[in-house]
């Protein structure tokens, strides 16, 4: 069960990271893929992202974490869904 949770968290974070494009932050404490857990339902179902999900993504973009995530090839398969989430949250996808 723990491996399933870790895999799910990694997938969620990867998808959201791939879609946005900011310069990676050197502050590892603020760039944690686990912080994207509020977006789980939106990433793995047809559910709309929650307010908490959108707020979390905005923080990750502001902290320049998104490009760091986007550089991870494991997350590329979640790019399309991440774009949908960014759009629903009305967040501009940053350029890396």
C-alpha positions in Angstrom: 0.0 0.0 0.0 2.9 2.4 0.8 4.4 1.8 -2.7 1.1 2.5 -4.3 0.8 5.8 -2.4 4.4 6.8 -3.4 3.7 5.9 -7.1 0.5 7.9 -7.1 2.2 10.9 -5.5 5.0 10.7 -8.0 2.6 10.5 -11.0 0.5 13.4 -9.7 3.5 15.6 -9.2 5.0 14.7 -12.5 2.0 15.6 -14.5 1.6 19.0 -12.9 5.3 19.7 -13.2 5.5 18.8 -16.9 2.9 21.3 -17.8 4.2 24.3 -16.2 7.5 26.0 -17.0 9.4 28.0 -14.4 13.1 28.1 -13.4 13.8 25.5 -10.8 14.2 26.6 -7.3 17.2 25.7 -5.3 15.1 25.5 -2.2 14.3 21.8 -1.9 12.0 22.4 1.2 9.5 24.3 -0.9 9.7 22.0 -4.0 8.1 18.8 -2.9 6.0 16.8 -5.2 4.0 15.6 -2.1 2.6 19.1 -1.9 0.6 18.3 -5.1 -1.6 15.7 -3.3 -4.6 18.0 -3.3 -4.6 17.5 -7.1 -4.9 13.7 -7.0 -8.5 13.5 -8.0 -8.2 16.0 -10.8 -5.2 14.1 -12.2 -6.6 10.6 -12.1 -10.3 11.2 -12.8 -12.6 13.6 -14.5 -13.0 15.6 -11.3 -12.3 19.3 -11.5 -9.3 20.6 -9.5 -10.2 21.9 -6.1 -9.4 25.4 -4.8 -6.7 23.8 -2.7 -5.2 22.1 -5.8 -5.1 25.4 -7.7 -3.6 27.3 -4.8 -1.0 24.6 -4.4 -0.1 24.8 -8.1 0.2 28.6 -8.0 2.6 28.2 -5.0 4.7 25.7 -6.9 4.9 28.0 -9.9 5.7 31.0 -7.7 8.4 28.9 -6.0 9.8 28.0 -9.4 9.4 24.3 -8.8 7.5 23.4 -11.9 10.4 23.3 -14.3 12.3 21.1 -11.8 9.4 18.6 -12.1 9.2 19.0 -15.9 12.7 17.9 -16.3 11.9 14.5 -14.9 11.1 12.2 -17.9 8.9 10.0 -15.7 6.3 12.7 -15.6 5.9 13.3 -19.3 3.0 10.9 -19.7 0.9 13.2 -17.4 1.5 16.4 -19.4 -1.9 16.5 -21.2 -3.8 16.1 -17.9 -1.6 18.6 -16.2 -2.4 21.2 -19.0 -6.1 20.6 -18.4 -5.6 21.2 -14.7 -3.6 24.4 -15.2 -6.3 25.6 -17.6 -9.1 24.8 -15.1 -7.2 26.7 -12.4 -6.7 29.6 -14.8 -2.9 29.4 -14.3 -0.7 30.3 -17.1 1.8 27.6 -17.9 5.3 29.2 -17.3 8.2 28.9 -19.8 11.3 27.1 -18.5 
